[in-house]
Amino acid sequence: MKEIKLEHITKSYTTQGTDIIVDHAQRPTRTQTVLRDLNVSFPIGKLTAIVGRSGCGKSTLLRLLNGQDQPDEGIISMPADWHSAILTPEPYVITWTSVLRNVALAAGAGRTPEERMALAERLVKLARLGDYADLTPMELSTGMKQRLGLARVLASQAQLLLMDEPFASLDFITREELQNELLHIQEEMQRTIVLVTHQLEEALLLAQKIIVMHPDSTVREFDLDALSYPRDLNTPQMQKLKAEITAECRK
């Protein structure tokens, strides 16, 4: 299998109304269809970025890929026995133990304690946290804590990494540093990554494929696999691509 495929995906949510109810009347409900007949694919071993207006269903798509929700209709096809892990702007970490043991504890079953610790040491170095391995998350900056969250996700044995605005809370310098770290780690580990971002520049710098989602669940895909790293957003080619994707997002 060369790609993860979502075919004819529909997903709706039903919530109760907020009206004041008297005499034991039944509270009204309302149903919102977030995704309707969505068709999209993600190449295995590549980094795909998803952009689009707020409310078009990007986070819902991540929840479906993560198994948190199930589609009402349609099929999600990915390799058998694959697992996913998700990284958000506030990553889950264990506050009472060290950076190194945080990563080792995320390594999961199927490894000996020695194997988990060896993997943790490798990932801590990859995330450039080697000098902070003995600190607890409470002693880390926001950027360092996000590096720790990334290392824990990588240690989880998940083949599919889902990232929902993971760098949104960071200053622009730390964000750029973590973008570079993600590229470095991806070059070495070749995971399948789906990144939701509101920053088109971030998508252009990182992605091998960009998917523009629209509120009606139509998509347009842009193939960037032939573009080498690092990328310069000021080149005529990148400026043209940025303008084209921006115009697509405005439709």
N, C-alpha and C positions, 0 to 999 in steps of 0.2 A: 504494500500500500504506500503510495507516494504522497497522499494528502488526507487530511481530515475533512470530511464532507458533511455539510448540513443541507438537507434537501426538503423543501416545502415545509419549513418550520413555522408553526403558528403557536403563539403563547399569549394567553390572556390571564388577567388577575381580577378576581372579584373581591370587592371590599364593602364593608357596611357603611351606610351613610352616617352623617354626623347630626342629623335632625333630632330634635328633642321628641321623645316618644312618651305618650301618656296612655293610660288605661291598657297597659300590656299589649299595645299594638306591635306588629312586627316591624322591626327596623328595616328600612329599604336598603337594597344593595345596588351597587353599580359595577359594571364589568368594563375593563379597559383592555383592548387588544394592543399589546406592545409590539409583537412581531407577527407579520401576516405573510405566509407563503415565502419565507426567506430562503434563498439559495446562496450558499457561500462556501468557500473551501480555503484550507490553510495548509501550505506545503510543509511536509515533515522535515525537520532539521533546519528550518528557516525561521526568521523573525518577521512576523506580520504585524503591522500596525493598523488599528481601526480608528478612523476619525469620522466626525459627523456632528450635526447639531445636537444639543442637549435634548434628551427625551426620545432619541431615535432607536433606542434599544440596545446600546452598546454593553451596558452592565448586565442587562438581562441575558445577552448572548454569552457573556462570561460565566454567569451562573449556570446556564445550560451546559456549557462545556465542562464546568467543574462538578456537575452532577448534583448541585444544590437544588435545582429545579428540573422538571421534566417537561418536554414540549407537549402541548395539547394535540398537535398533529405533526407529522413529519418524521424524518429519520436522521440520527446523528451517527456517522460511521467513522470509527477510528480503530487503530490496531487493538487486538484482543489483549486484555490484561493491562492496558495502559492506565496510569494514574496521573492525576493532575494536582497542582498546588497553585495557590494564588498569593500574590503580593500586592498589598494596598498601601496607601500613604501612611498607615499606622500598622506596621507589621507586628505579627504576634511573636513575642519573645518571652522567655522565662526570666523574671526579674531577679530571682534570688540566687542565680548561679552565674558562672563566668561566661564570657563570649565563647570560649572554646567548648565548654560543656553544653552550651546552648545548641551549638551546631552538632555536637556528638549525639545529643538526645534526639535531634530531629532525624538522625540517620535511619531510624526505623528498624523493624525486625529483619532477621535474615543475615545479620552481621555479628561477628564476635565483638566484645568490648574493644579489643585491640584494633579491629578493622574500623569500627566507628570512630575511634580516636584518631587513627591515621587519616581517615577521610576528612574529619573535622579540621585537622591541622592543615591539610592541603587547601580546603575551601577557605579557611580563615586567611591564609596567605593570598589566595586568588582575589579575595575581597579586600585585600590590603588592610587587614585588621591584625596582622601579626604582632604589632607593638602593643596591642590592646587586648590580647587574648585572655589575660587574667582579670580584666575588669568586668564588672557587672553592667547590664544594659543601662542601669540608672546613672552610671558614670559616663555614658557616651553622649555625644552630640546627636542631633536629629539625623544628620547625614550618616554618621557611623552606625546608628541604630538601623538605618535603612540598608546599609551594607550587610549588617548582621542578618536582617530579614531575608536578603537575597541569598546569603550563604545557607541559611536554614532551608529555604525553598529548594536550593540545589542539592542539599544533603538528603532530601526527603525521598529520593529515588523516583520522583515524578518525571515522566517523560514529556509531559505537557505543562509548561509554565505559563500561567495567566497573570497578567499585570494590569491592574486597574489604577491608572494615574499614580504609579508608585513614587514618582519624584515630585508630585505636585506641591508638597509642603516645604520644599527645599529652596534655598537661595540659588541664584542662577549659576554661581561658581560651583557649588556642590552638585547641583543638577548636572552640569556639564561633566564634572569628574565621574559621576556615577554612570552617565551615558557611555563614557569611554570605558569604564570598568565592565559594563554589560557587554559591550562589543568584544572586549578582551576575553571575558569568560565564555561568551558564545563561540568565539573562534576556537577555543580549546575544547568545549564540551558538546557543541552542536546539538543543543536542545531545540525542541519545537516551542516557540514563544509566540504568544498572542498578547500584544500590548495595546491597551486602550489609552489614548492620549488626546487632550484638547490642544496640544501644541503641535501644529503642522511641522514646524522646524524640527522638532524631536523625531517625528515620524520620518522625515526626509533624511535625517542623519543616521538613523538606526535601521530602518526596515528594508527588507528585501522584497516586500510586497506591501502596498498600502491599499486598504479597503475603505472606500467612502460609503457610509450607511446613510440612507435617507429615512425620514419618518414613515414613509409608505413601505418600508422594508425592501425597497430596491437598492442595489449596490452597484458600484463601479470599482473595478480593480485596476491598479497601476503596478506594473512589474518593474522593480528596481534592481533585480538580481544581477544585472550586468554592470551596475555601478560599483566601483571599488571603494574601499575605506582607506583612510578617512575621507569624508566628503566635504567639499567646499560649497556652501550655500550661495556664494556670490558668483559662481560661474554662470554663463548664459544658459547652459543646459538645465541647471538646478533652478534658476529663476523662472524659466519657462515652465518647468514641471510644477513648481510651487503655484504659479498663476493658474495653471490648468486645474490643479486639485482644489484650489481656493474657489474657482468658478464653479466646480462641481459641487462643493459643499454648500454653495449659496442657492442651488436649485431647489 
